Amino acid sequence: MAPILQINDLKKTYKGGFEALKGVTLDIEEGEILALLGPNGAGKTTLISTICGITMPSSGSVTVGGFDTVAQYRQARSLIGLVPQEINLEPFETVWNTVRLTRGLFGKSRDDAALEKILRRLSLWDKKDSKTKELSGGMKRRVLIAKALSHDPKVLFLDEPTAGVDVELRKDMWDIVADLKRDGVTVILTTHYIEEAEAIADRVGVINGGKLLLVEDKTALMARMGQKQLTIELREPLASVPAGLAEFDLTLAQDGAALVYTYDTKQDRTGITALLSALSGAGIGLRDISTRQSSLEEIFVGLVKESAA
């Protein structure tokens, strides 16, 4: 089965010569969650806008469900739901009318039962008769998602969906995304919250300077690029790392009470056994040992720095 979304050598150059997208190629499978990470100005929003038909590409192609987003715009757009960064709701309209109007704009027949299901899923049913101006920021975000889902899209774009939302509402939205995945909806989200990608994504894409640096299974990425740190708490603090331990590239904690050893999880040998033997030989007593895996955030920062170098 062909991917639900296919992006081929997509480029976007604005007047003045600024290249916002530099040949992005990406296939996204039906029912997967892809988190797109990148600093401000990396090209995330331009990529989404181009796929959704808001911005015209300079070259390259995009197909959604087999429909070209330029040549077969209406068919392609009908398969897409978009939750933008900006909250752009009609302030004096009710939640119910807002969502029902959006469904109608896509030419869908009236289906109050389907809209009720969406509002209940998003904890908006008791707010259906409220004007949108009366809602909190988090509830307005939910209305945007309800609007995007009102016409039963196959692909949902969430552009910074939890910006300005408190932690509790953010986790609620993670649950909503997981429910959508179970229903077979493909979700692509951009986010500044690295823990968001770590919590819900199947794959992670990193974009910077208009280039897609990588797209990889989240777990595989962390295993491939992640490092572990071994923290060794000492019985007696050290003034400096003994010369006999120089080969291990240890870092001494500021208070001298711990040594930190970083090792590559991809290597056959970690060097930990040799390190512990050397510590014993040097007469250094250990109080405790703990390990910590590199986070996705550290991997992301490293990739962006590398691409900018």
Protein Blocks (a to p, Z undefined) as FASTA:
>chain_A
ZZfbdcehiacddehiiafbghiacdddehiacdddddehilmmmmmmmmnomaccfbdc
ddeehiafklmmmlmmmmpccddfbdcddfkbcfklmmmmmmmmnopacdfklmmmmmmm
nopmmmmmpcfklpcfklmmmmmmmmmmmnopabdcdehklgoiafklmmmmmmmmmmmm
mnopacddddfblklmmmmpmbdcddeehiafbdcdfklmmmmmpccddddddfbdcfbd
cfklmmnopacdfklpaccddddfkbmbgolmmmmmmmmmnopacfbdcdddddfklmmm
mmmmmmmZZ
